[in-house]
Amino acid sequence: MSNNKSKTTSQLLKSKSPTPDATDRRSQKKKLVNLQDIDSILTQLETEDSQRDSKVRRVCNCMARRHPLFEFAPNCLNCGKIICTKEGLQPCSFCGSDIIPPKIVMPLSNC
């Protein structure tokens, strides 16, 4: 006869290793905060770069989830696409129409 004993599911679950202790959880959380810091710095750099190069056409499909919402024109009046600060004041990257009509843009650019 063999010495193999059958085990119930509850016995198998009890034999698993214990959960990680509190110090492991804190270090994992700290890593997440560091990732959030890195993400926020990258977002800031992307936004600054897009504001410098006014002749370069910028396309971003984040729908203002990664970059802040473009406050002057939060969405395209033609197709409704949400505009982030990385795209800024340029023709809509989806439909190509002007985000703000040219007669309104001129007074804004003089400020």
PLY file of the C-alpha trace (Angstrom):
ply
format ascii 1.0
element vertex 111
property float x
property float y
property float z
element edge 110
property int vertex1
property int vertex2
end_header
0.00 0.00 0.00
1.16 3.50 -0.65
1.56 6.17 1.98
-0.19 8.85 -0.09
-2.84 10.54 1.96
-5.54 12.57 0.37
-5.88 16.18 1.45
-8.84 18.47 1.50
-8.84 21.88 -0.10
-8.72 23.64 3.26
-5.62 21.64 4.23
-3.90 22.60 0.99
-4.69 26.29 1.55
-3.25 26.19 5.07
0.04 24.79 3.81
0.75 27.83 1.59
3.33 30.35 2.71
2.15 33.21 4.92
1.42 36.64 3.46
4.27 39.15 3.20
4.93 41.13 6.35
4.30 44.85 6.77
7.82 45.93 5.76
7.45 44.28 2.36
4.14 46.04 1.81
5.66 49.41 2.71
8.54 48.96 0.27
6.11 48.02 -2.51
4.04 51.12 -1.78
7.17 53.29 -1.80
8.05 51.98 -5.25
4.59 52.95 -6.46
5.05 56.49 -5.15
8.39 56.68 -6.94
6.73 55.55 -10.18
4.12 58.26 -9.74
6.88 60.83 -9.24
8.61 59.68 -12.42
5.32 59.77 -14.33
4.56 63.31 -13.15
8.04 64.50 -14.13
7.69 62.93 -17.59
4.30 64.57 -18.02
5.76 67.93 -17.06
8.64 67.54 -19.52
6.31 66.51 -22.35
4.10 69.53 -21.71
7.06 71.95 -21.60
8.53 70.52 -24.82
5.22 70.87 -26.64
4.94 74.53 -25.64
8.42 75.35 -26.98
8.01 73.92 -30.49
5.04 75.85 -31.86
5.66 74.76 -35.49
5.67 71.04 -34.72
2.28 69.36 -34.92
1.62 67.45 -31.70
-0.72 64.48 -31.45
-1.84 63.02 -28.15
-4.79 60.72 -27.53
-4.69 60.79 -23.72
-8.05 62.64 -23.50
-6.55 64.81 -20.71
-5.85 61.77 -18.53
-2.06 61.97 -18.77
-1.63 65.71 -19.40
-3.77 68.52 -17.96
-6.84 69.70 -19.85
-6.20 72.58 -22.27
-8.22 75.28 -20.50
-8.68 77.74 -23.39
-10.40 75.11 -25.53
-11.08 71.87 -23.64
-12.53 70.12 -26.69
-12.86 70.45 -30.44
-16.07 72.21 -31.39
-16.31 70.18 -34.61
-15.77 66.56 -33.48
-15.71 66.85 -29.66
-12.21 65.44 -29.12
-10.85 66.34 -25.67
-7.70 68.45 -25.97
-4.80 68.24 -23.50
-2.06 70.81 -22.90
0.42 68.76 -24.94
-1.64 69.32 -28.09
-2.41 72.92 -27.21
-3.64 75.52 -29.66
-3.35 73.90 -33.08
-5.79 72.28 -35.49
-7.58 69.24 -34.06
-5.44 66.13 -34.49
-8.56 64.06 -35.26
-10.66 66.10 -37.69
-8.21 68.89 -38.64
-10.53 71.81 -37.92
-9.43 74.83 -35.88
-9.98 74.38 -32.15
-10.66 78.10 -31.71
-11.80 80.28 -34.64
-8.98 82.53 -35.97
-10.79 85.78 -35.07
-10.77 84.72 -31.41
-7.16 83.44 -31.48
-5.69 86.81 -32.51
-6.78 88.70 -29.34
-5.58 85.77 -27.19
-2.14 85.72 -28.79
-1.66 89.46 -28.13
-2.08 89.00 -24.37
0 1
1 2
2 3
3 4
4 5
5 6
6 7
7 8
8 9
9 10
10 11
11 12
12 13
13 14
14 15
15 16
16 17
17 18
18 19
19 20
20 21
21 22
22 23
23 24
24 25
25 26
26 27
27 28
28 29
29 30
30 31
31 32
32 33
33 34
34 35
35 36
36 37
37 38
38 39
39 40
40 41
41 42
42 43
43 44
44 45
45 46
46 47
47 48
48 49
49 50
50 51
51 52
52 53
53 54
54 55
55 56
56 57
57 58
58 59
59 60
60 61
61 62
62 63
63 64
64 65
65 66
66 67
67 68
68 69
69 70
70 71
71 72
72 73
73 74
74 75
75 76
76 77
77 78
78 79
79 80
80 81
81 82
82 83
83 84
84 85
85 86
86 87
87 88
88 89
89 90
90 91
91 92
92 93
93 94
94 95
95 96
96 97
97 98
98 99
99 100
100 101
101 102
102 103
103 104
104 105
105 106
106 107
107 108
108 109
109 110
